[in-house]
Amino acid sequence: MDPARDAVLYFDSGSAVLTGEGDQALTALAQTMKAHAEVQATISGFHDASGSAAKNAELAKQRAEAVRDALVADGVDSARVTLDKPVQTEGGGDPREARRVEVHVR
C-alpha cells in the first residue's frame, strides 16, 4: 500500500470522528491529490457487527463523509472525491479492523 495513494483510517466504536493518526494519512493523500490534478479519490466506509444494521450502515456512511470533508477542508476539490458504498460494509474479524474507511487515490 502506497501511503501517498492509499489509506485505511480506523474509528472508535460508535464514532465518526477522525483520530490524529487519520489526520496524518489524509494530509499525505491531499498532498498527492493537489500535486496531481488528474487523480480522483474513492472512499468506502465499513462497520463492525455490533448494533443494528441500519444504524451501522449510517455510521459507515458518516465515517466516509468525515474523511471526504477532511480532504475538502485540506484543499481538495469535492468533485474529485467519490463515496463508494462497498458491496459488504460489515467488516469481519477484529472489530477495530472492521470500523474503518478505505481511501484509494487513482
All heavy atoms as an XYZ file, in Angstrom:
776
protein
N       0.851     -1.180      0.000
C       0.000      0.000      0.000
C       0.898      1.244      0.000
O       1.797      1.364      0.816
C      -0.918     -0.016      1.221
C      -1.867      1.136      1.214
S      -3.082      1.287      2.569
C      -3.381     -0.310      3.159
N       0.628      2.135     -0.931
C       1.378      3.382     -1.047
C       0.693      4.443     -0.200
O      -0.422      4.855     -0.509
C       1.419      3.799     -2.520
C       2.138      5.113     -2.752
O       2.549      5.771     -1.777
O       2.290      5.477     -3.928
N       1.322      4.934      0.892
C       0.656      5.893      1.781
C       0.299      7.214      1.102
O      -0.541      7.957      1.599
C       1.646      6.112      2.922
C       2.911      5.481      2.512
C       2.651      4.577      1.355
N       0.896      7.504     -0.042
C       0.535      8.715     -0.770
C      -0.691      8.493     -1.653
O      -1.255      9.444     -2.178
C       1.709      9.183     -1.621
N      -1.107      7.218     -1.801
C      -2.227      6.895     -2.683
C      -3.324      6.057     -2.027
O      -4.413      5.955     -2.568
C      -1.720      6.146     -3.911
C      -0.763      6.974     -4.738
C      -1.221      7.010     -6.134
N      -0.404      7.911     -6.926
C      -0.898      8.615     -7.901
N      -2.157      8.538     -8.200
N      -0.123      9.404     -8.613
N      -3.024      5.447     -0.890
C      -3.988      4.571     -0.221
C      -3.907      4.781      1.284
O      -2.818      4.986      1.820
C      -3.677      3.099     -0.509
C      -3.692      2.778     -1.986
O      -4.786      2.728     -2.556
O      -2.606      2.581     -2.560
N      -5.056      4.701      1.918
C      -5.069      4.805      3.378
C      -6.231      4.006      3.936
O      -7.284      3.885      3.300
C      -5.184      6.265      3.814
N      -6.016      3.475      5.123
C      -7.076      2.855      5.904
C      -7.123      3.631      7.208
O      -6.118      3.733      7.911
C      -6.810      1.360      6.159
C      -7.910      0.765      7.010
C      -6.670      0.602      4.842
N      -8.283      4.195      7.497
C      -8.452      5.012      8.699
C      -9.399      4.281      9.639
O     -10.453      3.799      9.213
C      -9.009      6.381      8.315
C      -8.069      7.138      7.375
C      -8.640      7.125      5.979
C      -7.858      8.513      7.854
N      -9.033      4.209     10.906
C      -9.808      3.467     11.895
C     -10.564      4.425     12.810
O     -10.100      5.526     13.094
C      -8.885      2.557     12.711
C      -8.203      1.544     11.839
C      -6.903      1.747     11.389
C      -8.869      0.398     11.425
C      -6.281      0.832     10.560
C      -8.255     -0.525     10.599
C      -6.962     -0.305     10.168
O      -6.355     -1.216      9.338
N     -11.720      3.959     13.271
C     -12.603      4.768     14.106
C     -12.944      4.019     15.381
O     -12.961      2.787     15.408
C     -13.896      5.082     13.340
C     -13.688      6.003     12.179
C     -13.201      5.534     10.973
C     -13.968      7.348     12.297
C     -12.992      6.385      9.901
C     -13.770      8.212     11.234
C     -13.283      7.730     10.028
N     -13.261      4.782     16.416
C     -13.729      4.192     17.660
C     -15.151      3.666     17.463
O     -15.884      4.126     16.582
C     -13.713      5.227     18.788
C     -12.300      5.628     19.179
O     -11.378      4.799     19.023
O     -12.123      6.771     19.636
N     -15.548      2.757     18.306
C     -16.887      2.177     18.237
C     -17.944      3.273     18.370
O     -17.871      4.123     19.257
C     -17.065      1.152     19.360
O     -18.328      0.558     19.281
N     -18.901      3.277     17.465
C     -19.999      4.234     17.508
C     -19.621      5.647     17.126
O     -20.404      6.573     17.289
N     -18.412      5.859     16.581
C     -17.919      7.204     16.299
C     -17.585      7.387     14.827
O     -17.121      6.466     14.155
C     -16.661      7.469     17.131
O     -16.098      8.717     16.781
N     -17.785      8.616     14.356
C     -17.372      9.000     13.007
C     -16.340     10.132     13.083
O     -16.142     10.868     12.123
C     -18.580      9.425     12.182
N     -15.662     10.256     14.223
C     -14.666     11.308     14.433
C     -13.285     10.758     14.076
O     -12.874      9.709     14.580
C     -14.683     11.794     15.903
C     -13.591     12.815     16.151
C     -16.047     12.364     16.243
N     -12.579     11.484     13.205
C     -11.230     11.080     12.805
C     -10.266     11.163     13.982
O     -10.361     12.057     14.815
C     -10.725     11.988     11.689
C     -11.332     11.752     10.325
C     -11.041     12.920      9.409
C     -10.803     10.462      9.738
N      -9.309     10.250     14.002
C      -8.265     10.262     15.023
C      -7.062     11.045     14.494
O      -6.967     11.329     13.302
C      -7.811      8.836     15.361
O      -7.185      8.278     14.196
C      -8.983      7.968     15.788
N      -6.139     11.382     15.355
C      -4.919     12.064     14.942
C      -4.134     11.264     13.922
O      -3.551     11.806     12.995
N      -4.134      9.953     14.069
C      -3.459      9.065     13.126
C      -4.089      9.209     11.738
O      -3.398      9.239     10.725
C      -3.586      7.619     13.619
C      -2.961      6.583     12.738
C      -3.179      5.187     13.298
O      -2.797      4.946     14.454
O      -3.747      4.358     12.575
N      -5.393      9.344     11.693
C      -6.099      9.517     10.428
C      -5.779     10.845      9.768
O      -5.662     10.928      8.544
N      -5.607     11.879     10.572
C      -5.273     13.195     10.037
C      -3.967     13.162      9.253
O      -3.846     13.773      8.194
C      -5.175     14.230     11.158
C      -6.534     14.595     11.746
O      -7.563     14.353     11.091
O      -6.545     15.135     12.864
N      -2.979     12.453      9.764
C      -1.682     12.360      9.089
C      -1.815     11.657      7.737
O      -1.231     12.097      6.745
C      -0.676     11.628      9.969
C      -0.309     12.390     11.218
C       0.547     11.571     12.173
O       0.788     10.391     11.954
N       1.013     12.202     13.229
N      -2.570     10.587      7.707
C      -2.767      9.849      6.457
C      -3.499     10.706      5.433
O      -3.149     10.714      4.250
C      -3.544      8.558      6.728
N      -4.495     11.443      5.880
C      -5.261     12.287      4.963
C      -4.421     13.440      4.425
O      -4.590     13.843      3.271
C      -6.521     12.814      5.645
C      -7.604     11.757      5.837
C      -8.765     12.332      6.627
C      -8.081     11.225      4.505
N      -3.525     13.957      5.224
C      -2.642     15.027      4.758
C      -1.794     14.538      3.587
O      -1.637     15.230      2.583
C      -1.756     15.543      5.902
O      -2.602     16.101      6.907
C      -0.779     16.596      5.418
N      -1.255     13.329      3.690
C      -0.453     12.756      2.610
C      -1.294     12.569      1.350
O      -0.848     12.873      0.240
C       0.161     11.428      3.049
N      -2.514     12.073      1.502
C      -3.396     11.879      0.342
C      -3.755     13.219     -0.298
O      -3.755     13.346     -1.526
C      -4.668     11.140      0.747
C      -4.494      9.699      1.211
C      -5.824      9.136      1.695
C      -3.919      8.837      0.105
N      -4.059     14.213      0.520
C      -4.421     15.532     -0.004
C      -3.249     16.138     -0.768
O      -3.446     16.746     -1.834
C      -4.871     16.451      1.124
N      -2.041     15.967     -0.261
C      -0.859     16.489     -0.962
C      -0.711     15.837     -2.328
O      -0.412     16.510     -3.315
C       0.393     16.278     -0.114
C       0.461     17.181      1.087
C       1.638     16.865      2.007
O       2.273     15.826      1.910
N       1.913     17.788      2.918
N      -0.921     14.525     -2.390
C      -0.850     13.815     -3.669
C      -1.904     14.345     -4.626
O      -1.616     14.610     -5.800
C      -1.051     12.299     -3.461
O       0.026     11.802     -2.662
C      -1.100     11.553     -4.782
N      -3.113     14.530     -4.132
C      -4.203     14.991     -5.000
C      -3.957     16.413     -5.491
O      -4.253     16.737     -6.641
C      -5.536     14.866     -4.282
C      -5.931     13.410     -4.047
S      -7.590     13.241     -3.405
C      -8.545     13.602     -4.897
N      -3.410     17.253     -4.635
C      -3.135     18.636     -5.050
C      -1.985     18.695     -6.051
O      -1.965     19.555     -6.922
C      -2.874     19.510     -3.829
C      -4.152     19.759     -3.007
C      -3.941     20.761     -1.897
C      -3.323     20.129     -0.694
N      -3.259     21.013      0.483
N      -1.050     17.762     -5.966
C       0.089     17.735     -6.883
C      -0.259     17.094     -8.228
O       0.450     17.304     -9.213
C       1.254     16.990     -6.240
N      -1.326     16.294     -8.250
C      -1.707     15.564     -9.465
C      -3.192     15.800     -9.742
O      -4.056     15.055     -9.262
C      -1.435     14.068     -9.300
C       0.002     13.767     -9.001
N       0.974     13.725     -9.973
C       0.630     13.529     -7.823
C       2.136     13.460     -9.415
N       1.961     13.337     -8.112
N      -3.481     16.807    -10.545
C      -4.869     17.220    -10.796
C      -5.702     16.149    -11.490
O      -6.933     16.202    -11.446
C      -4.885     18.501    -11.628
N      -5.071     15.155    -12.082
C      -5.810     14.124    -12.820
C      -6.346     13.001    -11.935
O      -7.167     12.196    -12.373
C      -4.917     13.530    -13.919
C      -3.824     12.593    -13.434
C      -2.581     13.274    -12.838
O      -2.525     14.518    -12.738
O      -1.654     12.543    -12.454
N      -5.907     12.914    -10.683
C      -6.313     11.787     -9.835
C      -7.629     12.070     -9.107
O      -8.009     13.217     -8.893
C      -5.208     11.389     -8.830
C      -3.951     10.958     -9.554
C      -4.927     12.498     -7.849
N      -8.291     10.989     -8.765
C      -9.557     11.022     -8.034
C      -9.412     10.147     -6.792
O      -8.643      9.185     -6.797
C     -10.689     10.433     -8.894
C     -10.890     11.086    -10.235
C     -11.728     12.333    -10.125
O     -12.680     12.380     -9.363
N     -11.375     13.346    -10.885
N     -10.193     10.443     -5.757
C     -10.210      9.614     -4.549
C     -11.537      8.875     -4.461
O     -12.591      9.448     -4.727
C     -10.017     10.472     -3.306
N     -11.464      7.614     -4.096
C     -12.647      6.801     -3.833
C     -12.609      6.418     -2.364
O     -11.598      5.897     -1.883
C     -12.653      5.533     -4.711
O     -12.586      5.922     -6.078
C     -13.912      4.717     -4.469
N     -13.723      6.671     -1.666
C     -13.791      6.449     -0.222
C     -14.900      5.455      0.082
O     -16.036      5.624     -0.382
C     -14.074      7.775      0.512
C     -12.969      8.798      0.201
C     -14.209      7.543      2.011
C     -13.272     10.185      0.717
N     -14.585      4.425      0.874
C     -15.558      3.403      1.264
C     -15.553      3.250      2.783
O     -14.488      3.086      3.387
C     -15.212      2.051      0.625
O     -15.214      2.159     -0.780
N     -16.737      3.275      3.394
C     -16.870      3.127      4.836
C     -17.338      1.743      5.232
O     -18.143      1.128      4.536
N     -16.841      1.272      6.364
C     -17.177     -0.060      6.884
C     -17.551      0.054      8.361
O     -17.292      1.065      9.003
C     -15.988     -1.008      6.731
C     -15.578     -1.226      5.308
C     -14.727     -0.328      4.684
C     -16.049     -2.304      4.589
C     -14.344     -0.510      3.358
C     -15.682     -2.496      3.272
C     -14.822     -1.592      2.656
N     -18.121     -1.007      8.896
C     -18.519     -1.030     10.318
C     -18.355     -2.427     10.882
O     -18.208     -3.398     10.141
C     -19.968     -0.546     10.484
C     -20.965     -1.375      9.734
N     -21.451     -2.564     10.205
C     -21.554     -1.177      8.539
C     -22.315     -3.073      9.345
N     -22.394     -2.243      8.314
N     -18.410     -2.508     12.210
C     -18.333     -3.815     12.851
C     -19.737     -4.409     12.987
O     -20.707     -3.838     12.508
C     -17.593     -3.736     14.197
C     -18.288     -2.856     15.213
O     -19.498     -2.586     15.077
O     -17.611     -2.434     16.171
N     -19.822     -5.559     13.655
C     -21.093     -6.281     13.738
C     -21.969     -5.850     14.911
O     -23.112     -6.287     15.019
C     -20.823     -7.784     13.845
N     -21.476     -4.980     15.792
C     -22.277     -4.588     16.949
C     -23.356     -3.581     16.540
O     -23.153     -2.790     15.627
C     -21.383     -3.987     18.037
O     -20.804     -2.788     17.584
N     -24.490     -3.626     17.201
C     -25.559     -2.660     16.923
C     -26.459     -3.093     15.779
O     -26.291     -4.151     15.181
N     -27.429     -2.230     15.469
C     -28.403     -2.562     14.424
C     -27.807     -2.314     13.039
O     -26.945     -1.453     12.850
C     -29.666     -1.707     14.587
O     -29.430     -0.375     14.169
N     -28.280     -3.074     12.069
C     -27.771     -2.970     10.703
C     -27.999     -1.578     10.132
O     -27.111     -1.006      9.492
C     -28.432     -4.025      9.828
N     -29.176     -1.000     10.357
C     -29.488      0.328      9.811
C     -28.589      1.400     10.431
O     -28.067      2.270      9.727
C     -30.955      0.659     10.044
N     -28.398      1.331     11.740
C     -27.558      2.316     12.416
C     -26.106      2.181     11.961
O     -25.412      3.177     11.751
C     -27.669      2.146     13.933
C     -26.978      3.233     14.711
C     -27.276      3.147     16.189
C     -26.636      4.314     16.917
N     -26.957      4.347     18.326
N     -25.652      0.945     11.795
C     -24.283      0.713     11.354
C     -24.059      1.206      9.932
O     -23.010      1.767      9.623
C     -23.925     -0.769     11.454
C     -23.581     -1.169     12.864
O     -23.230     -0.345     13.690
N     -23.683     -2.457     13.152
N     -25.036      0.995      9.052
C     -24.909      1.476      7.672
C     -24.791      2.998      7.654
O     -23.974      3.562      6.913
C     -26.101      1.016      6.842
N     -25.566      3.675      8.468
C     -25.495      5.132      8.552
C     -24.150      5.575      9.124
O     -23.557      6.555      8.661
C     -26.651      5.675      9.394
C     -26.678      7.185      9.506
C     -26.820      7.916      8.178
O     -27.385      7.361      7.224
O     -26.351      9.070      8.097
N     -23.653      4.850     10.114
C     -22.366      5.180     10.719
C     -21.230      5.014      9.705
O     -20.336      5.863      9.620
C     -22.120      4.316     11.958
C     -20.888      4.639     12.788
C     -20.873      6.095     13.239
C     -20.821      3.709     13.991
N     -21.262      3.952      8.917
C     -20.244      3.750      7.877
C     -20.270      4.906      6.888
O     -19.221      5.418      6.469
C     -20.465      2.418      7.162
N     -21.461      5.360      6.529
C     -21.605      6.497      5.613
C     -21.058      7.772      6.256
O     -20.344      8.540      5.609
C     -23.074      6.677      5.240
C     -23.325      7.842      4.315
C     -24.808      7.978      4.011
C     -25.094      9.243      3.220
N     -26.520      9.475      3.053
N     -21.372      7.998      7.526
C     -20.879      9.189      8.217
C     -19.357      9.192      8.311
O     -18.717     10.243      8.191
C     -21.488      9.278      9.623
C     -22.953      9.613      9.624
C     -23.568      9.497     11.013
O     -22.918      9.097     11.977
N     -24.844      9.842     11.112
N     -18.766      8.024      8.502
C     -17.306      7.924      8.554
C     -16.706      8.296      7.201
O     -15.732      9.045      7.132
C     -16.889      6.516      8.960
C     -17.185      6.211     10.416
C     -16.949      4.756     10.749
N     -17.135      4.540     12.181
C     -17.399      3.365     12.721
N     -17.505      2.283     11.961
N     -17.555      3.251     14.027
N     -17.291      7.769      6.128
C     -16.804      8.101      4.784
C     -16.965      9.593      4.511
O     -16.068     10.230      3.946
C     -17.551      7.272      3.747
N     -18.067     10.166      4.931
C     -18.297     11.604      4.743
C     -17.302     12.437      5.550
O     -16.838     13.490      5.077
C     -19.728     11.970      5.128
C     -20.759     11.446      4.163
C     -22.199     11.614      4.628
O     -22.442     11.794      5.855
O     -23.090     11.553      3.775
N     -16.944     11.981      6.738
C     -15.966     12.699      7.559
C     -14.606     12.733      6.868
O     -13.909     13.752      6.877
C     -15.846     12.054      8.945
N     -14.250     11.630      6.235
C     -12.988     11.563      5.506
C     -13.047     12.483      4.285
O     -12.110     13.249      4.014
C     -12.661     10.113      5.109
C     -11.474     10.049      4.165
C     -12.399      9.274      6.363
N     -14.147     12.434      3.547
C     -14.315     13.336      2.401
C     -14.205     14.793      2.843
O     -13.490     15.589      2.232
C     -15.666     13.106      1.730
C     -15.926     14.074      0.562
C     -17.377     14.216      0.216
N     -18.140     14.667      1.368
C     -19.437     14.425      1.533
N     -20.116     13.738      0.635
N     -20.065     14.871      2.604
N     -14.910     15.136      3.898
C     -14.907     16.518      4.387
C     -13.511     16.966      4.808
O     -13.133     18.127      4.597
C     -15.894     16.681      5.543
C     -17.346     16.476      5.104
O     -17.630     16.451      3.883
O     -18.202     16.332      6.002
N     -12.729     16.054      5.374
C     -11.361     16.400      5.773
C     -10.489     16.655      4.548
O      -9.683     17.594      4.544
C     -10.766     15.281      6.629
N     -10.644     15.861      3.496
C      -9.887     16.101      2.264
C     -10.269     17.449      1.646
O      -9.399     18.214      1.218
C     -10.127     14.978      1.253
C      -9.425     13.658      1.536
C      -9.898     12.586      0.553
C      -7.913     13.818      1.452
N     -11.556     17.739      1.619
C     -12.035     19.008      1.065
C     -11.504     20.175      1.893
O     -11.050     21.191      1.356
C     -13.573     19.017      0.957
C     -14.101     20.399      0.605
C     -14.031     17.993     -0.091
N     -11.520     20.033      3.212
C     -11.007     21.085      4.092
C      -9.507     21.307      3.876
O      -9.000     22.400      4.110
C     -11.278     20.735      5.556
N      -8.827     20.263      3.394
C      -7.389     20.366      3.139
C      -7.093     20.852      1.716
O      -5.962     20.795      1.260
C      -6.723     19.021      3.393
C      -5.256     19.141      3.766
O      -4.752     20.274      3.896
O      -4.604     18.091      3.907
N      -8.133     21.292      0.998
C      -7.923     21.914     -0.302
C      -8.213     21.064     -1.518
O      -7.955     21.482     -2.647
N      -8.768     19.866     -1.335
C      -9.110     19.006     -2.463
C     -10.520     19.361     -2.942
O     -11.438     19.495     -2.132
C      -9.042     17.511     -2.056
C      -9.520     16.613     -3.186
C      -7.631     17.143     -1.621
N     -10.682     19.501     -4.253
C     -11.989     19.803     -4.842
C     -12.941     18.622     -4.595
O     -12.611     17.474     -4.912
C     -11.821     20.042     -6.342
C     -13.101     20.432     -7.050
O     -14.191     20.387     -6.439
O     -13.010     20.783     -8.236
N     -14.108     18.905     -4.064
C     -15.076     17.844     -3.740
C     -15.497     17.045     -4.963
O     -15.892     15.880     -4.840
C     -16.299     18.433     -3.038
O     -16.981     19.317     -3.898
N     -15.406     17.632     -6.156
C     -15.770     16.919     -7.385
C     -14.795     15.781     -7.691
O     -15.109     14.896     -8.495
C     -15.818     17.893     -8.557
N     -13.649     15.784     -7.042
C     -12.638     14.748     -7.260
C     -12.707     13.631     -6.224
O     -11.847     12.745     -6.196
C     -11.249     15.376     -7.250
C     -11.081     16.387     -8.378
C      -9.778     17.115     -8.287
N      -8.645     16.185     -8.351
C      -7.450     16.461     -7.833
N      -7.231     17.608     -7.217
N      -6.479     15.588     -7.931
N     -13.730     13.665     -5.381
C     -13.870     12.675     -4.311
C     -15.213     11.969     -4.465
O     -16.260     12.605     -4.533
C     -13.791     13.346     -2.926
C     -13.917     12.314     -1.821
C     -12.513     14.148     -2.771
N     -15.175     10.638     -4.510
C     -16.378      9.828     -4.676
C     -16.569      8.927     -3.468
O     -15.620      8.257     -3.033
C     -16.253      8.941     -5.934
O     -16.025      9.764     -7.061
C     -17.508      8.109     -6.145
N     -17.787      8.927     -2.929
C     -18.129      7.969     -1.884
C     -18.641      6.718     -2.576
O     -19.547      6.788     -3.404
C     -19.202      8.534     -0.953
C     -18.838      9.806     -0.191
C     -19.988     10.220      0.719
C     -17.564      9.627      0.613
N     -18.056      5.578     -2.250
C     -18.397      4.319     -2.900
C     -18.797      3.305     -1.834
O     -17.946      2.818     -1.088
C     -17.196      3.806     -3.694
C     -17.482      2.512     -4.422
O     -18.619      2.323     -4.892
O     -16.559      1.677     -4.517
N     -20.084      3.016     -1.771
C     -20.557      2.030     -0.789
C     -20.138      0.639     -1.259
O     -20.500      0.204     -2.343
C     -22.070      2.100     -0.650
C     -22.598      1.146      0.389
C     -24.095      1.268      0.553
C     -24.602      0.276      1.584
N     -26.052      0.311      1.694
N     -19.330     -0.060     -0.448
C     -18.910     -1.406     -0.853
C     -20.079     -2.377     -0.811
O     -21.096     -2.124     -0.156
C     -17.854     -1.771      0.189
C     -18.114     -0.883      1.347
C     -18.796      0.347      0.831
N     -19.931     -3.482     -1.518
C     -20.981     -4.499     -1.562
C     -21.307     -4.971     -0.158
O     -22.468     -5.110      0.216
C     -20.556     -5.684     -2.458
C     -21.562     -6.811     -2.391
C     -20.363     -5.220     -3.887
N     -20.287     -5.211      0.642
C     -20.478     -5.612      2.034
C     -19.778     -4.594      2.918
O     -18.562     -4.467      2.878
C     -19.912     -7.002      2.297
C     -20.127     -7.431      3.734
C     -19.758     -8.886      3.962
O     -19.681     -9.663      3.029
N     -19.542     -9.235      5.203
N     -20.556     -3.870      3.712
C     -19.979     -2.830      4.561
C     -19.527     -3.368      5.908
O     -18.775     -2.708      6.600
C     -20.980     -1.682      4.801
O     -22.162     -2.207      5.404
C     -21.306     -0.966      3.507
N     -20.013     -4.545      6.295
C     -19.635     -5.098      7.594
C     -18.308     -5.822      7.478
O     -18.172     -6.780      6.715
C     -20.696     -6.074      8.106
C     -20.383     -6.616      9.489
C     -21.478     -7.515     10.033
O     -22.657     -7.234      9.799
O     -21.134     -8.503     10.683
N     -17.331     -5.334      8.221
C     -16.028     -5.984      8.238
C     -16.047     -7.168      9.184
O     -16.731     -7.140     10.199
N     -15.320     -8.198      8.858
C     -15.277     -9.371      9.717
C     -14.055     -9.361     10.605
O     -13.206     -8.479     10.519
N     -13.951    -10.356     11.460
C     -12.769    -10.487     12.313
C     -12.733     -9.476     13.434
O     -13.722     -9.249     14.124
N     -11.595     -8.855     13.591
C     -11.346     -7.893     14.653
C     -12.272     -6.687     14.514
O     -12.278     -6.020     13.479
C      -9.889     -7.447     14.582
C      -9.494     -6.424     15.627
O     -10.315     -6.108     16.516
O      -8.354     -5.933     15.560
N     -13.079     -6.368     15.554
C     -13.998     -5.232     15.457
C     -13.299     -3.910     15.160
O     -13.823     -3.085     14.420
C     -14.674     -5.191     16.828
C     -14.554     -6.567     17.364
C     -13.254     -7.098     16.811
N     -12.096     -3.705     15.700
C     -11.379     -2.458     15.412
C     -11.047     -2.374     13.924
O     -11.190     -1.336     13.300
C     -10.091     -2.346     16.228
C      -9.374     -1.019     15.949
C      -8.037     -0.916     16.685
N      -7.417      0.360     16.452
C      -6.679      0.669     15.376
N      -6.504     -0.220     14.429
N      -6.130      1.863     15.242
N     -10.606     -3.478     13.356
C     -10.284     -3.527     11.932
C     -11.531     -3.275     11.081
O     -11.452     -2.680     10.010
C      -9.668     -4.889     11.586
C      -9.265     -5.058     10.153
C      -8.036     -4.237      9.766
O      -7.207     -3.916     10.628
O      -7.929     -3.915      8.577
N     -12.672     -3.712     11.567
C     -13.921     -3.547     10.818
C     -14.406     -2.098     10.807
O     -15.078     -1.675      9.872
C     -15.000     -4.454     11.408
N     -14.066     -1.329     11.821
C     -14.507      0.075     11.920
C     -13.520      0.961     11.173
O     -12.693      1.647     11.765
C     -14.615      0.505     13.387
C     -15.664     -0.260     14.161
C     -15.829      0.282     15.576
N     -14.608      0.292     16.358
C     -14.218     -0.682     17.180
N     -14.956     -1.749     17.337
N     -13.090     -0.570     17.864
N     -13.614      0.947      9.852
C     -12.609      1.630      9.057
C     -13.220      2.320      7.842
O     -14.369      2.068      7.464
C     -11.562      0.644      8.573
C     -12.083     -0.306      7.484
C     -11.064     -1.375      7.143
N     -11.451     -2.172      5.999
C     -12.335     -3.148      6.012
N     -12.959     -3.464      7.130
N     -12.616     -3.822      4.915
N     -12.404      3.185      7.266
C     -12.690      3.795      5.966
C     -11.450      3.560      5.112
O     -10.331      3.770      5.565
C     -12.996      5.295      6.076
C     -13.001      5.969      4.717
C     -14.321      5.516      6.780
N     -11.671      3.103      3.893
C     -10.586      2.912      2.951
C     -10.625      4.027      1.916
O     -11.695      4.362      1.406
C     -10.707      1.552      2.250
C     -10.561      0.386      3.194
C     -10.731     -0.957      2.517
O     -10.971     -1.001      1.283
O     -10.608     -1.976      3.214
N      -9.459      4.591      1.617
C      -9.337      5.654      0.620
C      -8.311      5.194     -0.416
O      -7.215      4.756     -0.058
C      -8.865      6.980      1.233
C      -8.855      8.083      0.185
C      -9.720      7.369      2.423
N      -8.695      5.309     -1.687
C      -7.805      4.969     -2.789
C      -7.767      6.144     -3.754
O      -8.812      6.608     -4.209
C      -8.275      3.694     -3.503
C      -8.376      2.518     -2.578
N      -7.283      1.841     -2.131
C      -9.448      1.943     -1.998
C      -7.672      0.867     -1.320
N      -8.979      0.919     -1.217
N      -6.570      6.612     -4.058
C      -6.369      7.720     -4.980
C      -5.791      7.137     -6.263
O      -4.736      6.502     -6.248
C      -5.421      8.781     -4.378
C      -5.120      9.872     -5.389
C      -6.044      9.382     -3.118
N      -6.499      7.365     -7.373
C      -6.086      6.820     -8.688
C      -6.261      7.862     -9.759
O      -7.163      8.589     -9.797
C      -6.896      5.586     -9.061
C      -6.849      4.470     -8.020
C      -5.507      3.727     -8.086
N      -5.472      2.671     -7.104
C      -4.777      2.695     -5.979
N      -4.079      3.735     -5.660
N      -4.758      1.697     -5.151
